[in-house]
Amino acid sequence: MTQTCPFCQQENSCTASSGDCWCFRLSVPSSMLALLPAEARNRDCICQACVRACQAAPDDFAARVRQR
């Protein structure tokens, strides 16, 4: 797993390899996963800030991602 969020390029603070990570307790929206390139799915860890931003305003988040 990568340590950089594919959306914001910031540290994602993933600790999934330890068996306990914040991402185990937070649901990642399927609409967010659909924005990931196929090669990044199940490989790149998304940061908590981006997950929360997408949960709060999914259309705004998608629009920002598509502008990049």
HUMO-V24684 format. One record per residue. N is the residue number from 1. RES is the residue in one small letter. PSI is psi in radians with two decimals (NA if undefined). D_LAST is the distance of its C-alpha to the last C-alpha in whole Angstrom. Layout:
N;RES;PSI;D_LAST
N;RES;PSI;D_LAST
This chain:
1;m;2.51;23
2;t;2.77;20
3;q;0.14;20
4;t;2.28;16
5;c;2.30;14
6;p;-0.25;12
7;f;-0.83;9
8;c;-0.14;10
9;q;0.33;12
10;q;2.91;15
11;e;2.34;19
12;n;-0.08;19
13;s;0.65;23
14;c;2.28;24
15;t;0.49;27
16;a;-0.58;28
17;s;-0.35;30
18;s;-0.20;32
19;g;-0.08;33
20;d;2.09;32
21;c;2.63;28
22;w;-0.55;27
23;c;-0.31;25
24;f;-0.33;28
25;r;0.05;29
26;l;2.24;25
27;s;2.17;24
28;v;2.12;21
29;p;2.41;20
30;s;-0.54;20
31;s;-0.54;17
32;m;-0.79;15
33;l;-0.59;16
34;a;-0.37;16
35;l;-0.27;12
36;l;2.43;13
37;p;2.60;13
38;a;-0.68;17
39;e;-0.28;17
40;a;-0.31;16
41;r;2.38;18
42;n;0.35;21
43;r;-0.79;20
44;d;2.35;18
45;c;2.29;19
46;i;2.48;16
47;c;2.77;17
48;q;-0.66;20
49;a;-0.72;18
50;c;-0.70;15
51;v;-0.81;17
52;r;-0.66;19
53;a;-0.71;16
54;c;-0.68;16
55;q;-0.68;20
56;a;-0.66;20
57;a;1.34;18
58;p;-0.67;16
59;d;-0.72;15
60;d;-0.74;13
61;f;-0.83;11
62;a;-0.72;10
63;a;-0.72;9
64;r;-0.70;7
65;v;-0.73;6
66;r;-0.40;5
67;q;-0.31;4
68;r;NA;0
